[in-house]
Amino acid sequence: MMGSRNSDVVFVRWPAQADLRNRYQLEGIPRLLVIEGGAVPPISNDPIEDWARQPISRVDLDARVNALQNRFDSRRAPRIDSAGTLSFGSHSITISTTQAHLMALLVERFGEVVYRNELTNYLATQVTTLTRNSLDLHIMRLRRRLQSIDLSIRTAWGRGYILEAMRS
């Protein structure tokens, strides 16, 4: 897979690699078709497919790859099951019951702010002695665990936390 760092976008020569395009389309992989010579680009209504004709400037290429990646990222979301397995893309991790419940709130509003008081209120129902730093400790531990599945928890200062896909 090529493109910007940590990109899921693949480049496919069109029409020479039409079979590869079809395979990636079935697998739901975002594609940038590189149109060869005077070939006619295919008509597609797939939001994770785009095309460019050679030669293309690096700036334009990066813009198309980033747009595809953003559309792809907006279509995929993490999932958490009742056993505490958190999955994102093809990766998964297991987390503690308390962390799984905290993550459920973050997953439910993936990409949006989950207010600190919501998370703290939930945590108060789960632990016997809630300290001022209890939530911070759980968030710190989750941040470490999430790196392996390309997720991150970003602090929304003065409000709460945002679960999002990791970007480099």
CNS distance restraints for C-alpha pairs under 8 A (distance, minus, plus):
assign (resid   1 and name CA) (resid   7 and name CA) 7.55 0.50 0.50
assign (resid   1 and name CA) (resid   8 and name CA) 6.59 0.50 0.50
assign (resid   1 and name CA) (resid   9 and name CA) 6.42 0.50 0.50
assign (resid   1 and name CA) (resid  10 and name CA) 4.83 0.50 0.50
assign (resid   1 and name CA) (resid  11 and name CA) 7.23 0.50 0.50
assign (resid   2 and name CA) (resid   7 and name CA) 7.04 0.50 0.50
assign (resid   2 and name CA) (resid   8 and name CA) 7.69 0.50 0.50
assign (resid   2 and name CA) (resid   9 and name CA) 6.46 0.50 0.50
assign (resid   2 and name CA) (resid  10 and name CA) 5.45 0.50 0.50
assign (resid   2 and name CA) (resid  11 and name CA) 6.48 0.50 0.50
assign (resid   3 and name CA) (resid   7 and name CA) 5.89 0.50 0.50
assign (resid   3 and name CA) (resid   8 and name CA) 7.86 0.50 0.50
assign (resid   3 and name CA) (resid   9 and name CA) 6.26 0.50 0.50
assign (resid   3 and name CA) (resid  10 and name CA) 7.01 0.50 0.50
assign (resid   3 and name CA) (resid  11 and name CA) 7.76 0.50 0.50
assign (resid   3 and name CA) (resid  62 and name CA) 7.44 0.50 0.50
assign (resid   3 and name CA) (resid  65 and name CA) 6.40 0.50 0.50
assign (resid   4 and name CA) (resid  62 and name CA) 6.98 0.50 0.50
assign (resid   4 and name CA) (resid  65 and name CA) 7.11 0.50 0.50
assign (resid   4 and name CA) (resid  66 and name CA) 7.56 0.50 0.50
assign (resid   5 and name CA) (resid 168 and name CA) 6.69 0.50 0.50
assign (resid   6 and name CA) (resid 167 and name CA) 7.24 0.50 0.50
assign (resid   6 and name CA) (resid 168 and name CA) 6.84 0.50 0.50
assign (resid   7 and name CA) (resid  65 and name CA) 7.98 0.50 0.50
assign (resid   7 and name CA) (resid  69 and name CA) 6.59 0.50 0.50
assign (resid   8 and name CA) (resid  29 and name CA) 7.09 0.50 0.50
assign (resid   8 and name CA) (resid  30 and name CA) 6.57 0.50 0.50
assign (resid   8 and name CA) (resid  69 and name CA) 6.66 0.50 0.50
assign (resid   9 and name CA) (resid  29 and name CA) 6.93 0.50 0.50
assign (resid   9 and name CA) (resid  30 and name CA) 4.87 0.50 0.50
assign (resid   9 and name CA) (resid  31 and name CA) 5.39 0.50 0.50
assign (resid   9 and name CA) (resid  32 and name CA) 6.87 0.50 0.50
assign (resid   9 and name CA) (resid  65 and name CA) 6.56 0.50 0.50
assign (resid   9 and name CA) (resid  68 and name CA) 7.03 0.50 0.50
assign (resid   9 and name CA) (resid  69 and name CA) 6.40 0.50 0.50
assign (resid  10 and name CA) (resid  29 and name CA) 7.48 0.50 0.50
assign (resid  10 and name CA) (resid  30 and name CA) 6.41 0.50 0.50
assign (resid  10 and name CA) (resid  31 and name CA) 4.95 0.50 0.50
assign (resid  10 and name CA) (resid  32 and name CA) 6.20 0.50 0.50
assign (resid  11 and name CA) (resid  31 and name CA) 5.88 0.50 0.50
assign (resid  11 and name CA) (resid  32 and name CA) 4.97 0.50 0.50
assign (resid  11 and name CA) (resid  33 and name CA) 5.91 0.50 0.50
assign (resid  11 and name CA) (resid  34 and name CA) 6.77 0.50 0.50
assign (resid  12 and name CA) (resid  17 and name CA) 6.15 0.50 0.50
assign (resid  12 and name CA) (resid  18 and name CA) 7.93 0.50 0.50
assign (resid  12 and name CA) (resid  20 and name CA) 7.17 0.50 0.50
assign (resid  12 and name CA) (resid  21 and name CA) 6.39 0.50 0.50
assign (resid  12 and name CA) (resid  31 and name CA) 6.83 0.50 0.50
assign (resid  12 and name CA) (resid  32 and name CA) 6.25 0.50 0.50
assign (resid  12 and name CA) (resid  33 and name CA) 4.84 0.50 0.50
assign (resid  12 and name CA) (resid  34 and name CA) 5.94 0.50 0.50
assign (resid  13 and name CA) (resid  17 and name CA) 5.37 0.50 0.50
assign (resid  13 and name CA) (resid  18 and name CA) 7.70 0.50 0.50
assign (resid  13 and name CA) (resid  33 and name CA) 5.79 0.50 0.50
assign (resid  13 and name CA) (resid  34 and name CA) 4.80 0.50 0.50
assign (resid  13 and name CA) (resid  35 and name CA) 6.20 0.50 0.50
assign (resid  13 and name CA) (resid  36 and name CA) 6.76 0.50 0.50
assign (resid  14 and name CA) (resid  18 and name CA) 6.18 0.50 0.50
assign (resid  14 and name CA) (resid  33 and name CA) 5.91 0.50 0.50
assign (resid  14 and name CA) (resid  34 and name CA) 5.72 0.50 0.50
assign (resid  14 and name CA) (resid  35 and name CA) 4.87 0.50 0.50
assign (resid  14 and name CA) (resid  36 and name CA) 5.92 0.50 0.50
assign (resid  14 and name CA) (resid  39 and name CA) 7.57 0.50 0.50
assign (resid  14 and name CA) (resid  41 and name CA) 7.45 0.50 0.50
assign (resid  15 and name CA) (resid  35 and name CA) 7.07 0.50 0.50
assign (resid  15 and name CA) (resid  36 and name CA) 7.08 0.50 0.50
assign (resid  15 and name CA) (resid  39 and name CA) 7.12 0.50 0.50
assign (resid  17 and name CA) (resid  21 and name CA) 6.35 0.50 0.50
assign (resid  18 and name CA) (resid  22 and name CA) 6.31 0.50 0.50
assign (resid  19 and name CA) (resid  23 and name CA) 6.33 0.50 0.50
assign (resid  20 and name CA) (resid  24 and name CA) 6.18 0.50 0.50
assign (resid  21 and name CA) (resid  25 and name CA) 6.02 0.50 0.50
assign (resid  21 and name CA) (resid  31 and name CA) 7.47 0.50 0.50
assign (resid  22 and name CA) (resid  26 and name CA) 6.27 0.50 0.50
assign (resid  23 and name CA) (resid  27 and name CA) 6.29 0.50 0.50
assign (resid  24 and name CA) (resid  28 and name CA) 6.07 0.50 0.50
assign (resid  24 and name CA) (resid  29 and name CA) 5.14 0.50 0.50
assign (resid  24 and name CA) (resid  30 and name CA) 7.45 0.50 0.50
assign (resid  24 and name CA) (resid  31 and name CA) 7.38 0.50 0.50
assign (resid  25 and name CA) (resid  29 and name CA) 6.06 0.50 0.50
assign (resid  25 and name CA) (resid  30 and name CA) 7.57 0.50 0.50
assign (resid  25 and name CA) (resid  31 and name CA) 7.85 0.50 0.50
assign (resid  28 and name CA) (resid  48 and name CA) 7.99 0.50 0.50
assign (resid  29 and name CA) (resid  48 and name CA) 7.42 0.50 0.50
assign (resid  30 and name CA) (resid  48 and name CA) 4.63 0.50 0.50
assign (resid  30 and name CA) (resid  49 and name CA) 5.71 0.50 0.50
assign (resid  30 and name CA) (resid  68 and name CA) 6.53 0.50 0.50
assign (resid  30 and name CA) (resid  69 and name CA) 7.20 0.50 0.50
assign (resid  30 and name CA) (resid  72 and name CA) 6.62 0.50 0.50
assign (resid  31 and name CA) (resid  48 and name CA) 6.37 0.50 0.50
assign (resid  31 and name CA) (resid  49 and name CA) 4.80 0.50 0.50
assign (resid  31 and name CA) (resid  50 and name CA) 6.49 0.50 0.50
assign (resid  31 and name CA) (resid  68 and name CA) 7.68 0.50 0.50
assign (resid  32 and name CA) (resid  49 and name CA) 5.83 0.50 0.50
assign (resid  32 and name CA) (resid  50 and name CA) 4.96 0.50 0.50
assign (resid  32 and name CA) (resid  51 and name CA) 5.14 0.50 0.50
assign (resid  32 and name CA) (resid  52 and name CA) 7.18 0.50 0.50
assign (resid  32 and name CA) (resid  64 and name CA) 7.86 0.50 0.50
assign (resid  32 and name CA) (resid  65 and name CA) 7.22 0.50 0.50
assign (resid  32 and name CA) (resid  68 and name CA) 7.98 0.50 0.50
assign (resid  33 and name CA) (resid  49 and name CA) 7.48 0.50 0.50
assign (resid  33 and name CA) (resid  50 and name CA) 6.19 0.50 0.50
assign (resid  33 and name CA) (resid  51 and name CA) 4.36 0.50 0.50
assign (resid  33 and name CA) (resid  52 and name CA) 6.29 0.50 0.50
assign (resid  34 and name CA) (resid  51 and name CA) 5.86 0.50 0.50
assign (resid  34 and name CA) (resid  52 and name CA) 5.26 0.50 0.50
assign (resid  34 and name CA) (resid  53 and name CA) 5.74 0.50 0.50
assign (resid  34 and name CA) (resid  54 and name CA) 6.82 0.50 0.50
assign (resid  35 and name CA) (resid  39 and name CA) 6.35 0.50 0.50
assign (resid  35 and name CA) (resid  40 and name CA) 7.56 0.50 0.50
assign (resid  35 and name CA) (resid  41 and name CA) 6.43 0.50 0.50
assign (resid  35 and name CA) (resid  51 and name CA) 6.84 0.50 0.50
assign (resid  35 and name CA) (resid  52 and name CA) 6.07 0.50 0.50
assign (resid  35 and name CA) (resid  53 and name CA) 4.77 0.50 0.50
assign (resid  35 and name CA) (resid  54 and name CA) 6.65 0.50 0.50
assign (resid  36 and name CA) (resid  53 and name CA) 6.80 0.50 0.50
assign (resid  36 and name CA) (resid  54 and name CA) 6.89 0.50 0.50
assign (resid  37 and name CA) (resid  54 and name CA) 7.80 0.50 0.50
assign (resid  41 and name CA) (resid  51 and name CA) 7.31 0.50 0.50
assign (resid  44 and name CA) (resid  49 and name CA) 7.39 0.50 0.50
assign (resid  45 and name CA) (resid  49 and name CA) 8.00 0.50 0.50
assign (resid  47 and name CA) (resid  68 and name CA) 7.61 0.50 0.50
assign (resid  47 and name CA) (resid  71 and name CA) 6.84 0.50 0.50
assign (resid  47 and name CA) (resid  72 and name CA) 7.97 0.50 0.50
assign (resid  48 and name CA) (resid  68 and name CA) 5.53 0.50 0.50
assign (resid  48 and name CA) (resid  69 and name CA) 7.78 0.50 0.50
assign (resid  48 and name CA) (resid  71 and name CA) 6.38 0.50 0.50
assign (resid  48 and name CA) (resid  72 and name CA) 5.98 0.50 0.50
assign (resid  49 and name CA) (resid  68 and name CA) 6.96 0.50 0.50
assign (resid  50 and name CA) (resid  64 and name CA) 7.51 0.50 0.50
assign (resid  50 and name CA) (resid  68 and name CA) 7.36 0.50 0.50
assign (resid  52 and name CA) (resid  56 and name CA) 7.05 0.50 0.50
assign (resid  52 and name CA) (resid  61 and name CA) 7.87 0.50 0.50
assign (resid  56 and name CA) (resid  60 and name CA) 6.48 0.50 0.50
assign (resid  56 and name CA) (resid  61 and name CA) 6.35 0.50 0.50
assign (resid  57 and name CA) (resid  61 and name CA) 6.13 0.50 0.50
assign (resid  58 and name CA) (resid  62 and name CA) 6.01 0.50 0.50
assign (resid  59 and name CA) (resid  63 and name CA) 6.17 0.50 0.50
assign (resid  60 and name CA) (resid  64 and name CA) 6.26 0.50 0.50
assign (resid  61 and name CA) (resid  65 and name CA) 6.19 0.50 0.50
assign (resid  62 and name CA) (resid  66 and name CA) 5.98 0.50 0.50
assign (resid  63 and name CA) (resid  67 and name CA) 6.08 0.50 0.50
assign (resid  64 and name CA) (resid  68 and name CA) 6.18 0.50 0.50
assign (resid  65 and name CA) (resid  69 and name CA) 6.07 0.50 0.50
assign (resid  66 and name CA) (resid  70 and name CA) 6.02 0.50 0.50
assign (resid  67 and name CA) (resid  71 and name CA) 6.24 0.50 0.50
assign (resid  68 and name CA) (resid  72 and name CA) 6.08 0.50 0.50
assign (resid  69 and name CA) (resid  73 and name CA) 5.99 0.50 0.50
assign (resid  70 and name CA) (resid  74 and name CA) 6.10 0.50 0.50
assign (resid  71 and name CA) (resid  75 and name CA) 6.46 0.50 0.50
assign (resid  72 and name CA) (resid  76 and name CA) 6.58 0.50 0.50
assign (resid  73 and name CA) (resid  77 and name CA) 7.57 0.50 0.50
assign (resid  73 and name CA) (resid 165 and name CA) 7.30 0.50 0.50
assign (resid  76 and name CA) (resid  88 and name CA) 7.96 0.50 0.50
assign (resid  76 and name CA) (resid  89 and name CA) 7.42 0.50 0.50
assign (resid  77 and name CA) (resid  88 and name CA) 6.67 0.50 0.50
assign (resid  77 and name CA) (resid  89 and name CA) 7.98 0.50 0.50
assign (resid  77 and name CA) (resid 107 and name CA) 7.63 0.50 0.50
assign (resid  77 and name CA) (resid 110 and name CA) 6.92 0.50 0.50
assign (resid  78 and name CA) (resid  86 and name CA) 7.02 0.50 0.50
assign (resid  78 and name CA) (resid  87 and name CA) 5.58 0.50 0.50
assign (resid  78 and name CA) (resid  88 and name CA) 4.51 0.50 0.50
assign (resid  78 and name CA) (resid  89 and name CA) 7.39 0.50 0.50
assign (resid  78 and name CA) (resid 107 and name CA) 6.21 0.50 0.50
assign (resid  78 and name CA) (resid 110 and name CA) 7.69 0.50 0.50
assign (resid  79 and name CA) (resid  86 and name CA) 5.74 0.50 0.50
assign (resid  79 and name CA) (resid  87 and name CA) 5.19 0.50 0.50
assign (resid  79 and name CA) (resid  88 and name CA) 6.51 0.50 0.50
assign (resid  79 and name CA) (resid 107 and name CA) 6.82 0.50 0.50
assign (resid  80 and name CA) (resid  84 and name CA) 6.35 0.50 0.50
assign (resid  80 and name CA) (resid  85 and name CA) 5.56 0.50 0.50
assign (resid  80 and name CA) (resid  86 and name CA) 4.38 0.50 0.50
assign (resid  80 and name CA) (resid  87 and name CA) 6.24 0.50 0.50
assign (resid  80 and name CA) (resid 100 and name CA) 7.35 0.50 0.50
assign (resid  80 and name CA) (resid 103 and name CA) 7.75 0.50 0.50
assign (resid  80 and name CA) (resid 104 and name CA) 6.67 0.50 0.50
assign (resid  80 and name CA) (resid 107 and name CA) 7.58 0.50 0.50
assign (resid  81 and name CA) (resid  85 and name CA) 5.51 0.50 0.50
assign (resid  81 and name CA) (resid  86 and name CA) 6.75 0.50 0.50
assign (resid  83 and name CA) (resid  94 and name CA) 7.99 0.50 0.50
assign (resid  83 and name CA) (resid  97 and name CA) 7.94 0.50 0.50
assign (resid  84 and name CA) (resid  94 and name CA) 5.48 0.50 0.50
assign (resid  84 and name CA) (resid  95 and name CA) 5.44 0.50 0.50
assign (resid  84 and name CA) (resid  96 and name CA) 6.48 0.50 0.50
assign (resid  84 and name CA) (resid  97 and name CA) 6.17 0.50 0.50
assign (resid  84 and name CA) (resid 100 and name CA) 5.27 0.50 0.50
assign (resid  85 and name CA) (resid  92 and name CA) 6.54 0.50 0.50
assign (resid  85 and name CA) (resid  93 and name CA) 5.59 0.50 0.50
assign (resid  85 and name CA) (resid  94 and name CA) 4.35 0.50 0.50
assign (resid  85 and name CA) (resid  95 and name CA) 6.46 0.50 0.50
assign (resid  85 and name CA) (resid 100 and name CA) 7.84 0.50 0.50
assign (resid  86 and name CA) (resid  92 and name CA) 5.39 0.50 0.50
assign (resid  86 and name CA) (resid  93 and name CA) 5.37 0.50 0.50
assign (resid  86 and name CA) (resid  94 and name CA) 6.08 0.50 0.50
assign (resid  86 and name CA) (resid  95 and name CA) 7.35 0.50 0.50
assign (resid  86 and name CA) (resid 100 and name CA) 7.82 0.50 0.50
assign (resid  87 and name CA) (resid  91 and name CA) 5.69 0.50 0.50
assign (resid  87 and name CA) (resid  92 and name CA) 4.11 0.50 0.50
assign (resid  87 and name CA) (resid  93 and name CA) 6.61 0.50 0.50
assign (resid  87 and name CA) (resid 149 and name CA) 7.58 0.50 0.50
assign (resid  88 and name CA) (resid  92 and name CA) 6.24 0.50 0.50
assign (resid  88 and name CA) (resid 149 and name CA) 6.31 0.50 0.50
assign (resid  88 and name CA) (resid 150 and name CA) 7.61 0.50 0.50
assign (resid  88 and name CA) (resid 151 and name CA) 7.71 0.50 0.50
assign (resid  89 and name CA) (resid 149 and name CA) 7.90 0.50 0.50
assign (resid  91 and name CA) (resid 148 and name CA) 7.86 0.50 0.50
assign (resid  91 and name CA) (resid 149 and name CA) 5.32 0.50 0.50
assign (resid  92 and name CA) (resid 149 and name CA) 6.34 0.50 0.50
assign (resid  93 and name CA) (resid 145 and name CA) 7.67 0.50 0.50
assign (resid  93 and name CA) (resid 149 and name CA) 7.46 0.50 0.50
assign (resid  95 and name CA) (resid  99 and name CA) 6.11 0.50 0.50
assign (resid  95 and name CA) (resid 100 and name CA) 6.00 0.50 0.50
assign (resid  96 and name CA) (resid 100 and name CA) 5.94 0.50 0.50
assign (resid  97 and name CA) (resid 101 and name CA) 6.34 0.50 0.50
assign (resid  98 and name CA) (resid 102 and name CA) 6.39 0.50 0.50
assign (resid  98 and name CA) (resid 123 and name CA) 7.49 0.50 0.50
assign (resid  98 and name CA) (resid 126 and name CA) 6.82 0.50 0.50
assign (resid  99 and name CA) (resid 103 and name CA) 5.95 0.50 0.50
assign (resid  99 and name CA) (resid 138 and name CA) 6.80 0.50 0.50
assign (resid  99 and name CA) (resid 142 and name CA) 7.30 0.50 0.50
assign (resid 100 and name CA) (resid 104 and name CA) 6.04 0.50 0.50
assign (resid 101 and name CA) (resid 105 and name CA) 6.81 0.50 0.50
assign (resid 102 and name CA) (resid 106 and name CA) 6.71 0.50 0.50
assign (resid 102 and name CA) (resid 119 and name CA) 6.42 0.50 0.50
assign (resid 102 and name CA) (resid 122 and name CA) 7.44 0.50 0.50
assign (resid 102 and name CA) (resid 123 and name CA) 7.61 0.50 0.50
assign (resid 103 and name CA) (resid 107 and name CA) 5.81 0.50 0.50
assign (resid 104 and name CA) (resid 108 and name CA) 5.92 0.50 0.50
assign (resid 105 and name CA) (resid 109 and name CA) 6.61 0.50 0.50
assign (resid 105 and name CA) (resid 114 and name CA) 7.19 0.50 0.50
assign (resid 105 and name CA) (resid 119 and name CA) 7.69 0.50 0.50
assign (resid 106 and name CA) (resid 110 and name CA) 5.82 0.50 0.50
assign (resid 106 and name CA) (resid 114 and name CA) 6.31 0.50 0.50
assign (resid 106 and name CA) (resid 161 and name CA) 7.90 0.50 0.50
assign (resid 106 and name CA) (resid 162 and name CA) 6.92 0.50 0.50
assign (resid 106 and name CA) (resid 163 and name CA) 5.78 0.50 0.50
assign (resid 107 and name CA) (resid 163 and name CA) 6.92 0.50 0.50
assign (resid 109 and name CA) (resid 113 and name CA) 7.26 0.50 0.50
assign (resid 109 and name CA) (resid 114 and name CA) 7.04 0.50 0.50
assign (resid 109 and name CA) (resid 163 and name CA) 7.89 0.50 0.50
assign (resid 110 and name CA) (resid 162 and name CA) 7.07 0.50 0.50
assign (resid 110 and name CA) (resid 163 and name CA) 5.47 0.50 0.50
assign (resid 110 and name CA) (resid 164 and name CA) 6.30 0.50 0.50
assign (resid 111 and name CA) (resid 162 and name CA) 5.78 0.50 0.50
assign (resid 111 and name CA) (resid 163 and name CA) 5.56 0.50 0.50
assign (resid 111 and name CA) (resid 164 and name CA) 5.17 0.50 0.50
assign (resid 112 and name CA) (resid 162 and name CA) 5.49 0.50 0.50
assign (resid 112 and name CA) (resid 163 and name CA) 7.19 0.50 0.50
assign (resid 113 and name CA) (resid 156 and name CA) 6.95 0.50 0.50
assign (resid 113 and name CA) (resid 159 and name CA) 7.46 0.50 0.50
assign (resid 113 and name CA) (resid 160 and name CA) 6.10 0.50 0.50
assign (resid 113 and name CA) (resid 161 and name CA) 5.43 0.50 0.50
assign (resid 113 and name CA) (resid 162 and name CA) 4.81 0.50 0.50
assign (resid 113 and name CA) (resid 163 and name CA) 7.93 0.50 0.50
assign (resid 114 and name CA) (resid 118 and name CA) 7.02 0.50 0.50
assign (resid 114 and name CA) (resid 119 and name CA) 7.45 0.50 0.50
assign (resid 114 and name CA) (resid 159 and name CA) 7.82 0.50 0.50
assign (resid 114 and name CA) (resid 160 and name CA) 5.53 0.50 0.50
assign (resid 114 and name CA) (resid 161 and name CA) 5.41 0.50 0.50
assign (resid 114 and name CA) (resid 162 and name CA) 6.28 0.50 0.50
assign (resid 115 and name CA) (resid 119 and name CA) 6.71 0.50 0.50
assign (resid 115 and name CA) (resid 159 and name CA) 5.45 0.50 0.50
assign (resid 115 and name CA) (resid 160 and name CA) 4.22 0.50 0.50
assign (resid 115 and name CA) (resid 161 and name CA) 6.56 0.50 0.50
assign (resid 116 and name CA) (resid 120 and name CA) 6.05 0.50 0.50
assign (resid 116 and name CA) (resid 159 and name CA) 6.17 0.50 0.50
assign (resid 116 and name CA) (resid 160 and name CA) 4.27 0.50 0.50
assign (resid 116 and name CA) (resid 161 and name CA) 6.91 0.50 0.50
assign (resid 117 and name CA) (resid 121 and name CA) 5.85 0.50 0.50
assign (resid 117 and name CA) (resid 160 and name CA) 7.79 0.50 0.50
assign (resid 118 and name CA) (resid 122 and name CA) 6.31 0.50 0.50
assign (resid 119 and name CA) (resid 123 and name CA) 6.15 0.50 0.50
assign (resid 119 and name CA) (resid 135 and name CA) 7.38 0.50 0.50
assign (resid 120 and name CA) (resid 124 and name CA) 6.12 0.50 0.50
assign (resid 120 and name CA) (resid 135 and name CA) 6.28 0.50 0.50
assign (resid 121 and name CA) (resid 125 and name CA) 6.86 0.50 0.50
assign (resid 122 and name CA) (resid 126 and name CA) 6.90 0.50 0.50
assign (resid 123 and name CA) (resid 127 and name CA) 6.32 0.50 0.50
assign (resid 123 and name CA) (resid 130 and name CA) 7.62 0.50 0.50
assign (resid 123 and name CA) (resid 135 and name CA) 7.24 0.50 0.50
assign (resid 124 and name CA) (resid 128 and name CA) 7.56 0.50 0.50
assign (resid 124 and name CA) (resid 129 and name CA) 7.92 0.50 0.50
assign (resid 124 and name CA) (resid 130 and name CA) 6.04 0.50 0.50
assign (resid 130 and name CA) (resid 134 and name CA) 6.11 0.50 0.50
assign (resid 133 and name CA) (resid 137 and name CA) 6.11 0.50 0.50
assign (resid 134 and name CA) (resid 138 and name CA) 6.44 0.50 0.50
assign (resid 135 and name CA) (resid 139 and name CA) 6.12 0.50 0.50
assign (resid 136 and name CA) (resid 140 and name CA) 6.05 0.50 0.50
assign (resid 137 and name CA) (resid 141 and name CA) 6.28 0.50 0.50
assign (resid 138 and name CA) (resid 142 and name CA) 6.09 0.50 0.50
assign (resid 139 and name CA) (resid 143 and name CA) 6.03 0.50 0.50
assign (resid 139 and name CA) (resid 153 and name CA) 7.73 0.50 0.50
assign (resid 140 and name CA) (resid 144 and name CA) 6.56 0.50 0.50
assign (resid 141 and name CA) (resid 145 and name CA) 6.44 0.50 0.50
assign (resid 142 and name CA) (resid 146 and name CA) 5.94 0.50 0.50
assign (resid 143 and name CA) (resid 147 and name CA) 6.57 0.50 0.50
assign (resid 143 and name CA) (resid 152 and name CA) 6.07 0.50 0.50
assign (resid 143 and name CA) (resid 153 and name CA) 6.08 0.50 0.50
assign (resid 145 and name CA) (resid 149 and name CA) 7.93 0.50 0.50
assign (resid 146 and name CA) (resid 150 and name CA) 6.43 0.50 0.50
assign (resid 146 and name CA) (resid 151 and name CA) 5.18 0.50 0.50
assign (resid 146 and name CA) (resid 152 and name CA) 6.01 0.50 0.50
assign (resid 147 and name CA) (resid 151 and name CA) 5.81 0.50 0.50
assign (resid 147 and name CA) (resid 152 and name CA) 6.50 0.50 0.50
assign (resid 147 and name CA) (resid 166 and name CA) 7.77 0.50 0.50
assign (resid 150 and name CA) (resid 165 and name CA) 6.03 0.50 0.50
assign (resid 150 and name CA) (resid 166 and name CA) 5.00 0.50 0.50
assign (resid 151 and name CA) (resid 163 and name CA) 7.05 0.50 0.50
assign (resid 151 and name CA) (resid 164 and name CA) 5.76 0.50 0.50
assign (resid 151 and name CA) (resid 165 and name CA) 4.57 0.50 0.50
assign (resid 151 and name CA) (resid 166 and name CA) 4.84 0.50 0.50
assign (resid 152 and name CA) (resid 163 and name CA) 5.82 0.50 0.50
assign (resid 152 and name CA) (resid 164 and name CA) 5.53 0.50 0.50
assign (resid 152 and name CA) (resid 165 and name CA) 6.15 0.50 0.50
assign (resid 152 and name CA) (resid 166 and name CA) 5.45 0.50 0.50
assign (resid 153 and name CA) (resid 161 and name CA) 6.30 0.50 0.50
assign (resid 153 and name CA) (resid 162 and name CA) 5.46 0.50 0.50
assign (resid 153 and name CA) (resid 163 and name CA) 4.56 0.50 0.50
assign (resid 153 and name CA) (resid 164 and name CA) 6.39 0.50 0.50
assign (resid 154 and name CA) (resid 161 and name CA) 5.60 0.50 0.50
assign (resid 154 and name CA) (resid 162 and name CA) 5.09 0.50 0.50
assign (resid 154 and name CA) (resid 163 and name CA) 6.42 0.50 0.50
assign (resid 154 and name CA) (resid 164 and name CA) 7.47 0.50 0.50
assign (resid 155 and name CA) (resid 160 and name CA) 6.11 0.50 0.50
assign (resid 155 and name CA) (resid 161 and name CA) 4.62 0.50 0.50
assign (resid 155 and name CA) (resid 162 and name CA) 6.40 0.50 0.50
assign (resid 156 and name CA) (resid 160 and name CA) 5.12 0.50 0.50
assign (resid 156 and name CA) (resid 161 and name CA) 5.27 0.50 0.50
assign (resid 156 and name CA) (resid 162 and name CA) 6.75 0.50 0.50
